Amino acid sequence: MSRAAKEGSRLALVGDIGGTNARFGLVDLDAERLVVTAAARYRVKDHANAAAAVQLYLREQGLTCALAGAAVAVAGPVTNGAIDFTNSNWTLSEAELRSLGFGSARLLNDYAALAIAAPILEGDDLRMIGEGGQGLANRTIAIIGPGTGFGVSALARDDHGAATVTTEGGHVSFAPTDDVEIEILRLLARRYGRVSVERILSGAGLHDLHQCLQAIEGRPTTDDDPAEITRRALADDPECLRTVERFCAILGSVAGDFALSFGALGGVYIAGGIPPLIISVLERSAFRQRFEAKGRFGDYLRGIPTPVIMRPHVALLGAAQSIRTLLKDQ
């Protein structure tokens, strides 16, 4: 790697940093097709700060000279080119990245990176849920996803261009659609006051949803973690399967709401760490039925595809596209 860099290859560093893990890779900006190579993962708690993790990665790759640029997707809002991470004591800024020797630097929200990457995903990168058609070319797409939290972004597109839309849409209010969900809302409101979508459609939310459903049916509540609930659901445990099916149904309703909110005629892409893990349940669940169940706008939604992003570390690909575009414009 160091030889290629010394000979002037336009290498860039790409990253994806959350509260638990930091992932880095390299891209050749001159390649016709962007491919992330030399991917590596580091635990945030094992390193003093983000800059130290970046420098360690470069040393381990044998890169001893400056690269053309760096783009890092981060889990949180970027303000004036900097982020103060919510779930760790790390901070990072574009100025700090440039001080490490990168010619150019960009920080972007992780779901903005997913929005950038979504249009170039293909084949096994995606798994279609239901029969939503192909969507309209060059029209807005939305990206939503349950994981540690609930992320929402969009790529607003028309015939004149495209722009990413970064949001905190995971914190919109939860809207129940039947008596069971009204009771779920009541139970969670007693605990949290206001109930956002993220209170249900996340890892912690799956745990709370399971407890609520147990209480509603008069069953003993358990304190199983989300991974155990998921494992048991996939093994056809009826109580855990019921929870995951309800999770999928609520996800469908929320996906439909964001399709309407963004006018996402190009598709609603389902991201996050949870959907690929429960894909077998998601495919046969009420997700698509609930997605389309929007009264007078059912026909509007039927033509909108809802693919699940199966490819791991897609934010790195979005970061790669971002830094290539930045350098092209300079």
HUTA-V858520 format. One line per field, one symbol per residue. phi: phi as a letter, one per 40 degrees, with the letter a starting at -180 (. if undefined). Layout:
# HUTA-V858520
phi=???
This chain:
# HUTA-V858520
phi=.ccccccgdccbcbaabbcbbbbbabbcccccbcbcbfcabbcdccbcacccccccdccccgcbbcbcaabbcbciccbfgabbccbaccbabccccccchccbaabadccccccccdcbcafccbbcbgbcgcgccfbdbbbbacacbbcaaabcbacbiaacbcbbccbcccbcbacccccdcccccccbgcbcdccbcacccccccccccccccgcccbbccdccdcdccccgcccccdccccdcccdcccccccccccgccchbcbbgccdccbdccdcbccdcccdccbfcbdcdcccccbccccccfcdccccccccccdcccc
